Amino acid sequence: MSKNSVNQVTDPVCKMTFPPEKAAATFEYHNTTYYFCNINCQKKFSSDPEFYLHSSAPVSCCCCAEAFEDDDQVIQQRQKKLLQGFIAAAVLTFLIIIQDHITIYSAQTGKYLQLIFATAAVFGPGGFLLRRGGQSLKKRQLNMFTLISMGVLSAYLYSVYAFFFASKLPELLLNSHGSAKLHFPAAGMITALVILGQYLEARASSGASRAISSLMELVPPRARRIKKCCGSITEVALDEVEKNDHLQILPHDKIPVDGVVIDGSGSVDESMLTGESLPVDKTVGSKVAAGTLNGNTIMIIRAEAVGKDTLLSQIVDLVKTARSTKLPVQKLADRVSAIFVPAVLAVAILSLLYWGLIAHSWAMGWGCFIAVLLAACPCSLGLAAPLAVTVGIGVGAKHGLLIKNPSVLELLRKSDTLMLDKTGTLTENTLQVQAVILANNIAPEEFYPVLFSLESCSRHPLAQTVMKMKEYKQYADKLPEVEDYTALPGQGMSAIINDLKFMLGSVDFLQKENVDIGKFAAAQNLDMTNSDQSVILLGTRQQVWGMIVLGDVLRQDALQIIAALKQQNLDIVIISGDSPQAVRKTACTLGIEEFYAALSPQQKLEKIRARQAFGRNVVMVGDGVNDAAALAAADISIAMGSGSDAALANADITLLGGNISKLSKLFRLSQAVNRTIKENLFLAFAYNITLIPLAAGFFYTIFHHQFSPVLSSIAMSGSCLLVVFNALRLWKIDLDRQL
């Protein structure tokens, strides 16, 4: 295998790139050594080297992230095939059943048609079930497909034999008209029901690649490059941008690369990366990141990191790695099947040997053998978990819970740690005016007209927030004229109004303008060093007229829901990219003792991994791009419906409307779904275990009646109906009741 670089090789199956010393296996083919990230890739390659050497499409494996983006397409294709298979098998089964009720041709012709339709169903749509059963026997790893394939083949092969050699069958296996009892309908019905269960399970894996595409869509596909020779501007594709290129960023445009501002100034919305609700002011020398949103000014930047080197691309890689290493949940049914399947096979074989060797009735023995396999065929077992989860998804949607990964409804009950982002999750996405404090000698009718006149000249996001104050309507028609307006990005503004020079901006800005803010602070008993909140001061050279306080606003019911979740014995932790003071204030208000602030996306991911390293099951709730990697790594990820596309795509569950109070409904739904799954599994196993002794002929000496294969197939269908009806009861659950 040729190396991609000095220290890198590529797995020919999954296309993952890694150092050769980390290879889990190698394989020699045509005097070339090929390296593999895991033994399964090596086995696949050795079975058909030419196929993988001439295929450019990666095959997803347990180790790699390179094939991740193709997973969703593969899953959708599988879902489509399963749905088509179920429809085909169901139609064929219906055609098999109605043959006994059609009189336009002879009964023998009807049986020929049954044979044709059953063959088409069993070896067409149901062919993959038979292959899985054969693989389980070959690998000596018995599972539910072992019983399914043996049950289907037993019913089908027996019916074929009975159809062509009915005269050789004992009277016990003939009906009242002397015809053979055929089980073609049972073979078709089992095939259709099992494919339905597989289709429902396949839906649990969909939506993976959308997580990657939503992140990449944050970067614009083109950039405005400035030619250094003449200064002309050309729009080019993003992949043509190189390091040190000069790019023009227009107002409200997304920044295409990581870079440094070399001309212009303004504010940039970096909330998707940092979680900070307040836009960050940028001047010459400031760094900007790809995917962030420019404000209202034009800036020129020098590209420093392009393509895969940008911060956003690194987040994409984190998401890929985190998602590709997430292991599927081991179903309770799988664990029980490891014991149940061998036991059923043993009973079937013992019943055959007993009636054939000891009771000298091989006809009875074969009848019992087939009946046991059909009665124990775990169609209901295959439906028990997927059906309950599917109904749970519908119930959740009705209550504003968009559940994209159904398996999390089973996992949620095992969670012991709840990690939450602050901005956009516990608090609203934008800062709001929380208070207006006026100097003792300044009246509102003096303060507000000046304030709104100055802010109306600005396009800064905070100015827009101020202009939304309810007082604006009262003074909108009385705003004085503004003269000599000057703005300093990131600091404030000044202008002359009514022959007075006013300054509006931060504490530092007014201090630089030699405005004495100490008297105002002392008179109002204010601590101007407290940075829990953002403040805007308005004043003249002589004094401060007033102060506007802006801060985070807790989401409605946040305090109540946090208190309720604490009763679930969850460790609640805040992980935020916001300032330590703001995070501390939110944590104290909500009574959350553990919190971390000023975290990068990588640091958030590390906090998740650190908990998981100690065996904790982590639920992550977030709303921004900076939460995307952490959401992907968490055992269960929940996004606020008002959050970024990347967060929504990476989340297993979305709280529509951004209402955090829906978390309580989610936990109630999880409890109900898990309870229903356990009930379904109990019904499936209890029902089948009850039928197995009857099918094996244990009570034949008492009742003198054999539980025939026909009755076994009908009874098997009855167990499926029990599971279906029990799962449908979830629609009546009351999720509005308190936890």
C-alpha positions in Angstrom: 0.0 0.0 0.0 1.5 3.3 -1.0 1.6 6.0 1.6 -0.2 9.3 1.3 2.5 11.2 3.0 5.6 10.4 4.9 3.8 8.9 7.9 0.3 8.2 6.6 -1.5 5.2 5.0 -5.1 4.8 3.9 -7.4 1.9 4.7 -8.7 0.7 1.3 -12.1 -0.2 2.8 -13.2 2.7 4.9 -10.6 5.1 3.4 -9.5 6.2 6.9 -6.0 7.8 7.0 -3.7 7.0 9.9 0.0 6.3 10.7 1.1 2.8 9.6 2.3 1.9 13.2 -1.3 2.3 14.4 -2.7 -0.3 11.9 -4.8 -3.0 13.5 -4.2 -5.5 10.7 -2.3 -5.8 7.3 -2.9 -7.9 4.2 -0.5 -8.8 1.4 -2.0 -8.7 -2.1 0.0 -8.8 -5.4 3.2 -8.1 -3.4 1.7 -4.9 -1.8 1.0 -4.5 1.9 -2.4 -2.9 2.7 -3.1 -1.4 6.2 -6.4 -1.5 8.0 -7.8 0.4 11.0 -9.5 -2.7 12.4 -9.8 -6.4 11.7 -13.2 -6.2 10.2 -11.9 -4.0 7.4 -9.2 -6.5 6.8 -11.7 -9.4 6.5 -13.8 -7.4 4.1 -10.8 -6.6 1.9 -9.5 -10.2 1.9 -12.8 -11.5 0.6 -12.8 -9.3 -2.5 -9.6 -7.1 -2.9 -10.4 -6.0 -6.4 -13.8 -4.5 -5.4 -12.3 -2.3 -2.7 -9.3 -1.3 -4.8 -11.5 0.0 -7.6 -14.1 1.5 -5.4 -13.8 5.2 -4.4 -16.7 5.1 -1.9 -15.8 4.6 1.7 -17.5 1.8 3.7 -18.4 2.8 7.3 -16.6 0.9 10.0 -16.5 1.0 13.8 -13.3 3.1 13.9 -13.4 5.7 11.3 -14.9 9.1 10.8 -13.9 9.4 7.1 -17.0 7.4 5.9 -19.3 9.3 8.2 -20.8 11.6 5.5 -22.0 8.7 3.5 -23.8 7.0 6.4 -27.0 8.9 6.0 -27.3 8.0 2.3 -26.7 4.4 3.1 -29.3 4.4 5.9 -31.9 6.0 3.6 -31.3 3.4 0.9 -31.7 0.7 3.5 -34.9 2.2 4.8 -36.2 2.4 1.3 -35.4 -1.2 0.6 -37.0 -2.4 3.8 -40.1 -0.4 3.2 -40.4 -1.8 -0.3 -39.7 -5.3 1.1 -42.4 -5.0 3.7 -45.0 -3.8 1.2 -44.0 -6.6 -1.2 -44.1 -9.3 1.5 -47.4 -8.0 2.8 -49.0 -8.0 -0.6 -47.7 -11.5 -1.4 -49.0 -12.8 1.9 -52.4 -11.3 1.2 -52.4 -13.0 -2.2 -51.5 -16.3 -0.5 -54.3 -16.1 2.0 -57.0 -15.2 -0.5 -56.3 -18.2 -2.7 -58.4 -20.5 -0.4 -61.4 -18.2 -1.0 -61.3 -17.8 -4.8 -63.5 -20.2 -6.8 -62.9 -19.1 -10.3 -60.2 -21.9 -10.7 -59.5 -25.2 -9.1 -58.1 -25.6 -5.6 -55.0 -27.2 -7.0 -54.3 -24.1 -9.1 -54.8 -22.0 -6.0 -52.1 -24.0 -4.2 -49.7 -23.6 -7.1 -50.3 -19.8 -6.8 -49.7 -20.0 -3.1 -46.4 -21.8 -3.8 -45.3 -19.1 -6.3 -46.3 -16.2 -4.0 -44.7 -17.8 -0.9 -41.5 -18.4 -2.8 -41.4 -14.8 -4.0 -42.0 -13.5 -0.5 -39.5 -15.8 1.3 -36.6 -15.6 -1.1 -37.3 -12.1 -2.4 -38.0 -9.5 0.3 -37.1 -12.0 3.0 -33.9 -13.2 1.4 -31.7 -11.0 3.7 -33.4 -12.6 6.8 -32.4 -16.0 5.6 -28.9 -14.8 4.9 -28.6 -13.4 8.4 -29.9 -16.6 9.9 -27.3 -18.6 7.9 -24.5 -16.3 9.0 -25.5 -16.7 12.7 -25.3 -20.5 12.3 -22.0 -20.2 10.5 -20.5 -18.0 13.1 -22.2 -19.9 15.9 -23.7 -16.7 17.2 -27.3 -17.6 17.7 -29.8 -14.7 17.7 -33.4 -13.9 16.8 -32.6 -14.3 13.1 -31.6 -17.9 13.7 -35.1 -18.6 14.9 -36.7 -16.4 12.2 -34.9 -18.1 9.3 -35.4 -21.6 10.7 -39.1 -20.9 11.4 -39.7 -19.4 7.9 -37.8 -22.2 6.1 -39.4 -24.9 8.2 -42.9 -23.6 7.3 -42.0 -23.1 3.7 -40.0 -26.4 3.1 -42.6 -28.5 4.9 -45.4 -26.9 2.8 -43.4 -27.6 -0.4 -43.0 -31.2 0.6 -46.6 -31.5 1.7 -47.7 -30.0 -1.6 -45.9 -32.4 -3.9 -45.9 -35.5 -1.6 -49.2 -35.2 0.3 -49.9 -38.9 -0.3 -46.9 -39.8 1.9 -48.0 -37.7 4.9 -49.8 -39.4 7.8 -53.4 -38.6 8.4 -52.5 -36.4 11.4 -51.1 -33.9 9.0 -54.0 -33.9 6.6 -57.3 -31.9 6.8 -60.8 -33.2 6.8 -60.8 -33.3 3.0 -57.7 -35.4 2.9 -55.5 -32.5 1.6 -52.2 -31.5 3.0 -52.1 -28.6 5.5 -49.9 -25.9 4.0 -48.2 -23.2 5.9 -47.3 -20.8 3.1 -49.4 -18.0 4.7 -47.4 -18.4 7.9 -44.1 -18.2 6.0 -45.2 -15.0 4.3 -46.7 -13.4 7.4 -43.5 -14.0 9.4 -41.4 -12.5 6.7 -43.6 -9.3 6.4 -43.7 -8.7 10.1 -40.0 -9.1 10.7 -39.2 -6.8 7.8 -41.5 -4.2 9.4 -39.6 -4.5 12.6 -36.3 -4.0 10.8 -37.7 -0.9 9.0 -38.7 0.7 12.3 -35.2 0.0 13.7 -33.5 1.4 10.7 -35.2 4.8 11.2 -33.2 5.2 14.4 -30.0 5.8 12.5 -31.1 8.4 10.0 -30.0 12.1 9.9 -26.3 11.8 10.5 -24.8 13.5 7.5 -27.1 16.5 7.9 -25.1 17.4 11.1 -22.0 17.9 9.0 -23.7 19.7 6.1 -25.3 22.2 8.5 -21.9 23.1 9.9 -20.3 23.5 6.5 -23.2 25.7 5.3 -22.1 28.4 7.8 -19.2 29.1 5.5 -20.1 31.1 2.4 -19.2 29.3 -0.9 -17.5 32.3 -2.4 -15.3 35.2 -1.2 -14.5 38.7 -2.5 -10.7 38.7 -3.1 -8.8 41.9 -3.5 -6.0 41.8 -6.1 -2.8 43.2 -4.5 -1.6 44.6 -7.8 -4.4 46.9 -8.6 -6.9 46.7 -5.7 -9.8 45.4 -7.9 -12.2 43.0 -6.3 -13.1 39.6 -7.8 -15.6 37.1 -6.5 -13.9 33.6 -6.3 -14.8 30.2 -5.1 -13.8 29.5 -1.5 -11.4 26.8 -2.4 -9.4 29.3 -4.5 -8.7 31.5 -1.5 -5.1 31.1 -0.2 -3.3 32.1 2.9 -2.4 35.8 3.0 -5.1 36.8 0.4 -6.9 40.0 1.2 -10.7 39.6 1.3 -13.5 42.2 1.5 -16.3 41.5 4.0 -19.5 43.3 3.2 -22.1 44.2 5.9 -24.2 41.2 7.1 -21.9 38.8 5.2 -20.6 35.6 6.7 -16.8 35.6 7.0 -15.3 32.8 4.8 -12.0 32.1 6.4 -10.1 32.7 9.7 -8.2 36.0 9.4 -7.0 39.3 10.8 -8.7 42.7 10.2 -6.3 45.0 8.2 -8.7 47.8 7.4 -12.0 49.0 8.8 -13.8 48.2 12.0 -17.2 47.1 13.3 -18.9 44.4 15.3 -19.0 40.6 14.5 -21.6 38.2 15.8 -19.5 35.2 17.1 -22.3 33.7 19.2 -22.3 30.5 17.0 -18.7 29.9 18.1 -18.4 31.4 21.6 -22.0 31.4 22.9 -21.6 35.1 23.8 -24.9 36.9 23.0 -23.0 40.3 22.8 -21.4 41.0 19.3 -17.6 41.4 19.5 -16.1 44.7 18.3 -13.3 44.3 15.8 -10.7 46.9 14.8 -7.4 46.6 12.8 -5.4 43.7 14.2 -8.4 41.8 15.6 -8.9 38.1 14.6 -12.0 36.9 12.9 -13.2 33.3 12.4 -14.9 31.6 9.5 -18.6 31.3 9.7 -19.1 34.3 12.0 -21.4 37.1 10.9 -20.2 40.6 10.1 -22.2 43.6 11.4 -23.1 46.8 9.5 -19.6 47.9 8.3 -17.2 46.9 5.5 -13.9 45.3 6.6 -10.8 44.1 4.9 -9.2 40.9 6.3 -6.1 39.0 5.6 -6.7 35.2 5.3 -4.6 33.3 7.9 -6.3 29.9 7.9 -8.3 28.5 5.0 -10.2 25.2 4.3 -9.6 22.5 6.8 -7.3 24.7 8.9 -10.2 27.0 10.0 -11.7 26.8 13.5 -15.0 25.8 12.0 -13.5 23.0 10.1 -11.8 21.8 13.3 -15.3 21.8 15.0 -16.5 19.7 12.0 -13.7 17.2 12.7 -14.7 17.1 16.3 -18.3 16.3 15.4 -17.2 13.6 13.0 -15.0 11.9 15.5 -17.5 12.2 18.4 -20.4 10.8 16.3 -18.4 8.0 14.7 -17.3 6.7 18.0 -20.7 6.6 19.6 -21.6 3.0 20.2 -25.1 1.6 19.5 -27.2 0.7 22.5 -27.2 -3.0 23.4 -30.9 -4.0 23.5 -32.3 -6.0 26.3 -33.8 -8.3 23.7 -30.4 -9.2 22.4 -29.2 -10.2 25.8 -32.3 -12.4 26.5 -32.1 -13.8 22.9 -28.6 -15.2 23.7 -30.4 -17.6 26.1 -33.8 -17.9 24.6 -32.7 -19.0 21.1 -30.6 -22.0 22.1 -33.3 -23.0 24.5 -36.0 -23.0 21.8 -33.8 -24.9 19.4 -33.1 -27.5 22.1 -36.8 -27.9 22.8 -37.6 -28.2 19.1 -34.9 -30.9 18.6 -35.8 -32.8 21.7 -39.5 -32.9 20.8 -38.5 -34.2 17.3 -36.3 -36.9 18.8 -38.8 -37.9 21.5 -41.8 -38.3 19.2 -39.7 -40.0 16.5 -37.4 -42.3 18.5 -39.4 -42.9 21.7 -43.0 -42.5 20.6 -42.2 -43.9 17.1 -44.2 -41.2 15.4 -41.9 -39.1 13.1 -44.9 -37.4 11.7 -45.8 -36.2 15.1 -42.2 -35.3 15.7 -41.8 -33.2 12.6 -45.2 -31.5 13.3 -44.0 -30.6 16.8 -40.6 -29.4 15.5 -42.1 -27.0 13.1 -44.8 -25.9 15.6 -42.2 -25.1 18.2 -40.1 -23.0 15.8 -43.2 -21.1 14.6 -44.6 -20.5 18.0 -41.3 -19.2 19.3 -40.5 -17.2 16.2 -39.7 -13.8 17.8 -41.6 -11.5 15.5 -43.1 -9.7 18.5 -39.6 -9.6 20.0 -38.4 -7.7 17.0 -41.3 -5.3 17.3 -41.2 -4.8 21.0 -38.6 -2.0 21.3 -38.9 -0.3 17.8 -42.7 -0.1 17.9 -42.8 1.4 21.4 -40.1 3.9 20.5 -41.8 4.8 17.2 -45.1 5.6 19.0 -43.1 7.5 21.6 -41.7 9.7 18.8 -45.2 10.5 17.7 -46.3 11.4 21.2 -43.2 13.6 21.6 -43.9 15.4 18.4 -47.4 16.2 19.6 -45.8 17.9 22.7 -43.1 19.8 20.8 -40.3 17.2 21.2 -38.6 16.5 17.9 -36.8 13.1 18.5 -34.4 12.3 15.6 -32.6 9.5 17.3 -35.2 7.1 18.7 -32.7 5.1 20.8 -32.2 8.0 23.2 -35.7 7.3 24.6 -34.3 4.1 26.0 -31.0 5.7 27.1 -32.4 8.7 28.9 -33.4 6.7 32.0 -29.7 5.8 32.5 -28.5 9.4 32.5 -27.0 10.8 35.6 -25.4 14.0 34.4 -27.1 17.0 32.7 -24.7 19.5 31.2 -26.2 22.8 29.9 -25.0 25.7 27.8 -26.1 29.1 29.2 -26.8 31.6 26.4 -29.8 30.5 24.3 -30.5 27.5 26.6 -31.0 28.7 30.1 -31.2 32.4 29.0 -32.6 34.1 25.9 -30.3 34.5 22.9 -30.1 38.3 23.1 -29.4 40.8 25.8 -32.3 42.8 27.1 -32.6 46.1 28.9 -33.0 45.2 32.5 -32.9 48.6 34.2 -32.5 52.3 33.5 -30.9 54.4 36.3 -31.1 58.2 36.1 -29.1 60.8 37.9 -31.1 62.5 40.7 -31.4 65.8 38.8 -32.3 64.3 35.4 -35.9 63.7 34.5 -37.0 60.9 32.1 -38.3 63.5 29.6 -34.8 64.9 29.4 -33.0 61.6 29.3 -34.9 59.5 26.8 -35.1 61.9 23.8 -31.3 62.4 23.9 -30.7 58.6 24.3 -33.0 57.6 21.4 -31.6 60.4 19.1 -28.0 59.1 19.6 -29.0 55.4 19.3 -31.0 56.1 16.1 -27.7 57.1 14.4 -26.0 53.8 15.3 -26.4 50.3 13.7 -24.8 48.5 16.6 -26.8 45.5 17.8 -27.0 47.1 21.3 -28.4 50.3 19.8 -31.2 48.2 18.2 -32.0 46.6 21.6 -32.3 50.1 23.2 -34.6 51.3 20.4 -37.0 48.4 21.2 -37.6 49.8 24.7 -41.3 50.6 25.3 -40.4 54.2 26.1 -39.4 54.8 22.5 -43.0 55.1 21.3 -43.6 57.8 23.9 -40.7 60.0 22.7 -40.4 59.0 19.0 -42.0 62.2 17.8 -39.9 64.4 20.1 -36.4 63.4 19.2 -34.0 66.4 19.0 -31.6 66.9 16.1 -28.1 65.4 16.2 -25.1 67.3 15.0 -21.4 66.4 14.7 -22.1 62.7 15.2 -18.9 60.6 15.8 -18.7 56.9 16.6 -15.7 54.9 17.9 -16.3 51.2 17.2 -16.2 49.1 20.3 -16.3 52.2 22.6 -19.2 54.5 22.0 -20.3 57.7 20.3 -20.5 61.4 20.7 -22.7 64.2 19.2 -24.0 67.7 19.9 -27.7 67.9 20.8 -29.3 71.2 21.9 -25.8 72.8 22.0 -24.5 70.2 24.5 -22.0 67.6 23.7 -23.1 64.1 24.8 -21.2 60.9 25.1 -22.9 57.5 25.0 -21.0 54.3 25.5 -19.0 52.1 27.9 -17.6 53.1 31.2 -14.1 53.2 29.7 -15.3 55.4 26.9 -16.8 58.0 29.2 -13.7 58.0 31.4 -11.5 58.6 28.4 -13.7 61.6 27.6 -13.0 62.9 31.2 -16.6 62.4 32.4 -16.7 61.9 36.1 -18.6 58.8 36.7 -17.6 58.5 40.3 -20.2 61.0 41.6 -22.9 59.2 39.7 -21.9 55.8 41.0 -21.6 57.1 44.6 -25.0 58.9 44.4 -26.7 55.7 43.1 -24.7 53.3 45.3 -23.4 51.4 42.2 -20.4 49.2 41.8 -19.2 50.1 38.3 -16.6 47.3 38.3 -19.3 44.6 38.4 -19.2 42.9 34.9 -22.1 40.6 35.4 -24.0 42.9 33.1 -23.4 45.2 30.2 -23.9 48.9 30.8 -24.3 52.0 28.6 -23.7 55.4 30.1 -25.0 58.7 28.8 -23.5 62.0 29.9 -22.0 65.3 29.2 -18.6 66.8 30.2 -20.2 67.9 33.5 -22.0 64.8 34.6 -23.5 61.4 33.9 -27.2 61.7 33.0 -28.0 58.0 33.4 -27.2 54.4 32.8 -28.9 51.5 30.9 -28.3 48.0 32.3 -28.4 45.1 29.8 -28.1 41.5 30.8 -29.2 37.9 30.1 -32.8 37.1 30.7 -33.6 33.6 32.0 -35.9 31.6 29.9 -39.4 31.2 31.2 -39.8 28.3 33.7 -36.0 27.8 33.8 -35.9 28.0 37.6 -38.8 25.6 38.0 -37.5 23.0 35.5 -34.0 23.0 37.1 -35.6 22.3 40.5 -37.7 19.5 39.0 -34.7 17.9 37.3 -32.7 18.0 40.5 -35.3 15.7 42.0 -34.3 13.1 39.3 -30.9 12.8 41.0 -29.2 14.4 38.1 -25.8 16.2 38.5 -26.5 19.5 36.7 -23.6 21.4 35.3 -23.3 24.6 33.2 -20.6 24.7 30.5 -20.6 28.0 28.7 -18.4 30.2 26.4 -19.7 33.3 28.1 -17.9 35.4 30.7 -17.3 34.0 34.2 -19.3 36.7 35.9 -22.4 36.2 33.7 -22.2 32.4 34.1 -21.8 32.7 37.8 -24.8 34.9 38.1 -27.0 32.5 36.1 -25.8 29.5 38.1 -26.4 31.2 41.4 -29.9 32.3 40.4 -30.8 28.7 39.3 -29.1 27.1 42.3 -26.6 25.2 40.1 -23.4 24.6 42.1 -21.0 23.4 39.3 -20.4 25.7 36.4 -17.6 26.4 33.9 -17.2 29.6 31.8 -15.2 30.9 28.9 -14.9 27.5 27.3 -13.9 26.8 23.7 -15.7 24.1 21.7 -12.8 21.8 22.3 -12.9 22.5 26.1 -16.7 21.8 26.1 -16.0 18.5 24.4 -13.3 17.7 27.0 -15.8 18.3 29.8 -18.2 15.8 28.3 -15.4 13.2 27.7 -14.1 13.7 31.3 -17.5 12.7 32.7 -17.8 9.8 30.4 -14.4 8.5 31.3 -15.7 8.0 34.9 -18.7 6.0 33.5 -21.2 8.8 33.7 -24.0 9.0 31.1 -24.2 12.6 30.0 -27.1 14.6 28.6 -26.0 17.8 26.8 -28.4 20.7 26.1 -27.2 23.5 23.9 -28.1 25.8 21.0 -25.0 27.1 19.3 -22.3 26.0 16.8 -19.9 26.1 19.8 -22.0 23.3 21.3 -22.0 21.1 18.2 -19.0 18.9 19.1 -20.2 18.6 22.7 -23.7 17.6 21.5 -22.2 15.0 19.2 -20.1 13.5 22.0 -22.7 13.4 24.6 -24.6 10.1 25.2 -27.8 12.1 24.6 -27.9 15.5 22.9 -30.7 18.0 23.1 -30.9 21.3 21.2 -33.1 24.3 21.7 -35.5 24.8 18.8 -34.4 28.4 18.6 -30.7 27.4 18.2 -28.3 27.2 15.3 -28.7 24.8 12.4 -25.5 23.0 13.4 -26.8 22.4 17.0 -30.1 21.2 15.7 -28.6 18.8 13.2 -26.2 17.3 15.8 -28.9 16.8 18.5 -30.7 13.6 19.1 -33.7 15.7 20.4 -34.9 19.2 19.6 -37.1 21.2 22.0 -39.3 23.0 19.5 -39.9 26.6 20.4 -36.8 26.8 22.5 -38.9 26.0 25.6 -36.7 24.4 28.3 -39.8 23.4 30.3 -40.3 20.6 27.7 -37.4 18.8 29.4 -39.7 17.5 32.1 -42.1 16.1 29.4 -39.1 14.4 27.7 -38.1 12.6 30.9 -41.7 11.5 31.5 -41.9 10.2 27.9 -38.7 8.3 28.3 -40.0 6.6 31.5 -43.2 5.7 29.7 -41.4 4.3 26.6 -39.0 2.2 28.7 -41.9 0.9 30.8 -43.7 -0.1 27.6 -40.6 -1.8 26.1 -40.3 -3.9 29.2 -44.0 -4.8 29.1 -43.7 -5.7 25.4 -40.6 -7.9 26.0 -42.4 -9.6 28.9 -45.5 -10.2 26.7 -43.4 -11.5 23.8 -41.4 -13.9 25.9 -44.2 -15.0 28.2 -46.6 -15.6 25.3 -44.0 -17.6 23.4 -42.8 -19.5 26.4 -46.4 -20.5 27.2 -47.0 -21.7 23.6 -43.7 -23.7 23.4 -44.8 -26.6 25.7 -48.1 -26.9 23.8 -46.3 -26.9 20.5 -43.8 -29.5 21.7 -46.6 -31.9 22.6 -46.0 -31.8 26.4 -49.7 -32.0 27.1 -50.7 -34.4 24.3 -51.3 -37.3 26.7 -53.8 -35.1 28.6 -55.7 -33.3 25.8 -55.0 -35.9 23.0 -54.7 -33.0 20.6 -51.6 -31.8 18.8 -50.9 -28.0 18.7 -50.4 -28.0 14.9 -48.0 -25.7 13.0 -51.1 -23.8 11.7 -52.2 -23.0 15.2 -48.6 -22.0 16.0 -48.4 -19.5 13.2 -51.7 -18.0 14.2 -50.6 -17.8 17.8 -47.4 -16.2 16.7 -49.4 -13.5 15.0 -51.4 -13.0 18.2 -48.2 -12.2 20.1 -47.4 -9.5 17.6 -50.9 -8.0 18.1 -50.4 -7.9 21.8 -47.2 -6.0 21.4 -48.8 -3.6 18.9 -51.8 -2.8 21.1 -49.7 -2.3 24.2 -47.4 0.1 22.4 -50.4 2.1 21.1 -51.4 2.8 24.8 -48.6 5.4 24.9 -50.8 7.8 23.0 -52.9 8.2 26.2 -50.0 9.2 28.4 -50.3 12.5 30.3 -46.9 14.3 29.8 -48.1 17.5 31.4 -48.1 15.9 34.9 -45.1 17.1 37.0 -42.1 14.8 37.4 
